Amino acid sequence: MEQNAVRTSIDLPRDLHRRLHEAAARKGCSARKLILAGIEQAIEETAPARPKRRLNLDEPLIPPAGRKLDMTNEEIYELIEFP
């Protein structure tokens, strides 16, 4: 047994056990490999969905109200009095 593995056991109905081994034989793999693939698939299906793309913040989400000022930073700093 691998060092990073945990041994567990489950009770399967006889018919399911037989069909598991038949499916593994058809795929040319072991029943263990087929069980692990099924568990992986079930976990991926229940994983929280991540957003497909990030929100673009280049454009404002809410359009600005009022008029647009066309000033440079230097012009703004000239208007503001600093202590």
TIFI-841375 format. One line per 10 residues: number of its first residue (from 1); their letters; for each residue x, y, z of N, C-alpha, C, O. Coordinates in Angstrom, 2 decimals, m for minus. Layout:
REM TIFI-841375
NUM) a) X Y Z X Y Z X Y Z X Y Z | ...
This chain:
REM TIFI-841375
1) meqnavrtsi) 0.84 m1.18 0.00 0.00 0.00 0.00 0.88 1.25 0.00 1.92 1.27 0.67 | 0.49 2.29 m0.74 1.25 3.53 m0.81 1.24 4.25 0.52 0.31 4.09 1.31 | 2.28 5.04 0.78 2.37 5.76 2.05 1.32 6.86 2.15 0.85 7.15 3.25 | 0.94 7.47 1.04 m0.05 8.55 1.08 m1.46 8.04 0.85 m2.35 8.81 0.49 | m1.68 6.77 1.04 m2.99 6.17 0.80 m3.67 5.83 2.13 m3.02 5.61 3.15 | m4.99 5.79 2.07 m5.80 5.39 3.22 m6.65 4.22 2.78 m7.31 4.27 1.75 | m6.62 3.17 3.56 m7.40 1.98 3.22 m8.81 2.13 3.79 m8.99 2.51 4.94 | m9.79 1.84 2.97 m11.18 1.91 3.39 m11.93 0.73 2.79 m11.45 0.10 1.85 | m13.08 0.46 3.32 m13.87 m0.64 2.75 m15.33 m0.21 2.68 m15.81 0.57 3.51 | m16.02 m0.73 1.68 m17.44 m0.46 1.52 m18.13 m1.77 1.16 m17.51 m2.68 0.61
11) dlprdlhrrl) m19.39 m1.85 1.48 m20.19 m3.02 1.11 m20.96 m2.70 m0.16 m21.72 m1.73 m0.20 | m20.75 m3.51 m1.19 m21.45 m3.32 m2.46 m22.45 m4.44 m2.67 m22.20 m5.58 m2.29 | m23.56 m4.12 m3.26 m24.47 m5.19 m3.65 m23.77 m6.10 m4.67 m22.97 m5.63 m5.48 | m24.07 m7.38 m4.64 m23.39 m8.34 m5.52 m23.49 m7.94 m6.99 m22.51 m8.02 m7.73 | m24.67 m7.51 m7.41 m24.87 m7.16 m8.81 m23.98 m5.97 m9.21 m23.39 m5.96 m10.29 | m23.89 m4.98 m8.34 m23.05 m3.81 m8.62 m21.58 m4.21 m8.67 m20.83 m3.72 m9.52 | m21.16 m5.08 m7.77 m19.78 m5.56 m7.74 m19.44 m6.30 m9.04 m18.37 m6.10 m9.61 | m20.35 m7.13 m9.50 m20.13 m7.86 m10.76 m20.04 m6.89 m11.93 m19.15 m7.01 m12.77 | m20.98 m5.90 m11.98 m20.96 m4.94 m13.08 m19.72 m4.06 m13.04 m19.21 m3.66 m14.09 | m19.22 m3.75 m11.85 m17.99 m2.98 m11.71 m16.82 m3.71 m12.35 m16.06 m3.12 m13.11
21) heaaarkgcs) m16.68 m4.98 m12.05 m15.57 m5.76 m12.60 m15.73 m5.97 m14.11 m14.74 m6.01 m14.84 | m16.97 m6.10 m14.57 m17.19 m6.23 m16.01 m16.81 m4.92 m16.72 m16.17 m4.95 m17.77 | m17.20 m3.80 m16.16 m16.87 m2.51 m16.76 m15.36 m2.28 m16.77 m14.81 m1.77 m17.74 | m14.70 m2.65 m15.69 m13.24 m2.51 m15.63 m12.57 m3.38 m16.69 m11.61 m2.96 m17.32 | m13.07 m4.58 m16.87 m12.50 m5.48 m17.89 m12.70 m4.89 m19.28 m11.80 m4.95 m20.12 | m13.88 m4.32 m19.54 m14.13 m3.71 m20.85 m13.19 m2.53 m21.10 m12.75 m2.33 m22.23 | m12.89 m1.76 m20.06 m12.01 m0.61 m20.21 m10.54 m1.01 m20.16 m9.66 m0.22 m20.49 | m10.28 m2.23 m19.75 m8.89 m2.69 m19.67 m8.14 m2.12 m18.48 m6.94 m1.89 m18.56 | m8.84 m1.89 m17.39 m8.20 m1.38 m16.18 m8.70 m2.17 m14.98 m9.55 m3.06 m15.11 | m8.17 m1.84 m13.83 m8.60 m2.54 m12.62 m9.86 m1.89 m12.06 m10.19 m0.75 m12.39
31) arklilagie) m10.57 m2.63 m11.22 m11.76 m2.10 m10.56 m11.36 m0.93 m9.66 m12.10 0.04 m9.54 | m10.20 m1.02 m9.02 m9.71 0.05 m8.16 m9.56 1.34 m8.95 m9.98 2.40 m8.50 | m8.96 1.25 m10.13 m8.75 2.43 m10.95 m10.10 3.04 m11.38 m10.25 4.26 m11.42 | m11.05 2.19 m11.70 m12.38 2.66 m12.10 m13.10 3.33 m10.92 m13.77 4.35 m11.11 | m12.96 2.78 m9.74 m13.57 3.38 m8.54 m12.95 4.75 m8.26 m13.67 5.71 m7.99 | m11.61 4.84 m8.33 m10.94 6.11 m8.07 m11.35 7.17 m9.09 m11.54 8.34 m8.74 | m11.48 6.78 m10.35 m11.91 7.73 m11.39 m13.33 8.22 m11.10 m13.63 9.40 m11.28 | m14.19 7.33 m10.65 m15.56 7.72 m10.32 m15.62 8.67 m9.14 m16.41 9.62 m9.14 | m14.80 8.43 m8.14 m14.75 9.31 m6.97 m14.23 10.68 m7.38 m14.79 11.70 m6.97 | m13.16 10.72 m8.18 m12.61 11.99 m8.67 m13.67 12.78 m9.43 m13.81 13.99 m9.24
41) qaieetapar) m14.41 12.10 m10.29 m15.45 12.77 m11.08 m16.54 13.33 m10.17 m17.01 14.45 m10.38 | m16.95 12.57 m9.18 m17.99 13.03 m8.26 m17.52 14.25 m7.47 m18.31 15.17 m7.23 | m16.27 14.28 m7.08 m15.74 15.42 m6.33 m15.65 16.65 m7.22 m15.98 17.75 m6.78 | m15.21 16.48 m8.47 m15.13 17.62 m9.39 m16.50 18.22 m9.66 m16.63 19.44 m9.81 | m17.53 17.38 m9.74 m18.88 17.87 m10.02 m19.42 18.70 m8.87 m20.23 19.61 m9.08 | m18.99 18.41 m7.64 m19.52 19.13 m6.48 m18.61 20.28 m6.05 m18.92 20.97 m5.08 | m17.49 20.49 m6.75 m16.59 21.58 m6.40 m17.26 22.92 m6.71 m18.01 23.02 m7.68 | m16.99 23.93 m5.90 m17.59 25.23 m6.17 m17.09 25.77 m7.52 m15.92 25.64 m7.86 | m18.00 26.37 m8.25 m17.64 26.90 m9.56 m16.85 28.20 m9.39 m17.23 29.08 m8.63 | m15.76 28.29 m10.11 m14.96 29.49 m10.10 m15.39 30.38 m11.25 m15.83 29.89 m12.29
51) pkrrlnldep) m15.27 31.67 m11.08 m15.64 32.54 m12.19 m14.75 32.27 m13.40 m13.55 32.05 m13.26 | m15.35 32.29 m14.58 m14.61 31.98 m15.78 m13.64 33.09 m16.16 m12.59 32.83 m16.74 | m14.01 34.34 m15.84 m13.10 35.43 m16.13 m13.23 36.48 m15.04 m14.21 36.52 m14.29 | m12.23 37.31 m14.97 m12.24 38.34 m13.94 m13.04 39.55 m14.41 m13.19 39.79 m15.60 | m13.54 40.28 m13.46 m14.31 41.48 m13.73 m13.37 42.55 m14.26 m12.32 42.81 m13.68 | m13.75 43.18 m15.37 m12.95 44.23 m15.97 m13.27 45.54 m15.26 m14.40 46.02 m15.30 | m12.27 46.11 m14.61 m12.47 47.35 m13.86 m11.94 48.56 m14.62 m11.84 49.65 m14.05 | m11.61 48.40 m15.90 m11.14 49.53 m16.69 m12.25 50.55 m16.87 m12.01 51.75 m16.79 | m13.46 50.09 m17.11 m14.61 50.98 m17.24 m15.35 51.00 m15.90 m15.45 49.96 m15.25 | m15.87 52.15 m15.48 m16.59 52.19 m14.21 m17.88 51.37 m14.27 m18.55 51.33 m15.30
61) lippagrkld) m18.20 50.73 m13.17 m19.43 49.95 m13.09 m20.65 50.86 m13.11 m21.68 50.52 m13.70 | m20.53 52.02 m12.46 m21.62 53.00 m12.41 m21.11 54.25 m13.14 m20.07 54.79 m12.76 | m21.81 54.72 m14.15 m21.32 55.89 m14.87 m21.27 57.10 m13.95 m22.17 57.29 m13.12 | m20.24 57.91 m14.09 m20.12 59.07 m13.21 m21.22 60.09 m13.50 m21.64 60.26 m14.64 | m21.66 60.76 m12.44 m22.67 61.81 m12.59 m21.95 63.14 m12.74 m20.85 63.32 m12.21 | m22.54 64.07 m13.43 m21.93 65.39 m13.60 m21.02 65.44 m14.80 m21.01 64.54 m15.64 | m20.25 66.53 m14.86 m19.39 66.70 m16.03 m18.01 66.13 m15.79 m17.57 65.99 m14.65 | m17.34 65.81 m16.86 m16.00 65.22 m16.77 m14.97 66.34 m16.74 m15.05 67.28 m17.53 | m14.02 66.24 m15.84 m12.95 67.23 m15.74 m11.76 66.74 m16.54 m11.36 65.58 m16.46 | m11.21 67.63 m17.31 m10.05 67.29 m18.12 m8.85 68.03 m17.54 m8.44 69.07 m18.05
71) mtneeiyeli) m8.29 67.47 m16.45 m7.17 68.11 m15.76 m6.09 67.08 m15.50 m6.36 65.89 m15.36 | m4.86 67.54 m15.46 m3.74 66.67 m15.12 m3.59 66.64 m13.60 m4.20 67.44 m12.90 | m2.80 65.74 m13.12 m2.55 65.65 m11.67 m1.89 66.93 m11.17 m2.20 67.41 m10.08 | m0.96 67.46 m11.95 m0.28 68.68 m11.52 m1.26 69.83 m11.35 m1.16 70.60 m10.39 | m2.23 69.97 m12.27 m3.23 71.03 m12.17 m4.11 70.84 m10.94 m4.49 71.81 m10.28 | m4.43 69.61 m10.64 m5.26 69.33 m9.45 m4.50 69.68 m8.18 m5.06 70.28 m7.27 | m3.19 69.30 m8.10 m2.38 69.60 m6.92 m2.21 71.10 m6.71 m2.08 71.55 m5.57 | m2.21 71.86 m7.79 m2.11 73.31 m7.66 m3.35 73.92 m7.00 m3.25 74.93 m6.31 | m4.52 73.29 m7.23 m5.78 73.79 m6.67 m5.98 73.41 m5.21 m6.74 74.07 m4.50 | m5.32 72.35 m4.75 m5.52 71.85 m3.39 m4.46 72.45 m2.48 m3.27 72.44 m2.80
81) efp) m4.91 72.97 m1.35 m3.97 73.52 m0.37 m3.61 72.44 0.65 m4.48 71.87 1.30 | m2.32 72.17 0.76 m1.84 71.19 1.73 m1.30 71.92 2.95 m0.70 72.98 2.81 | m1.50 71.38 4.16 m1.01 72.07 5.38 0.50 72.10 5.48 1.04 72.64 6.44
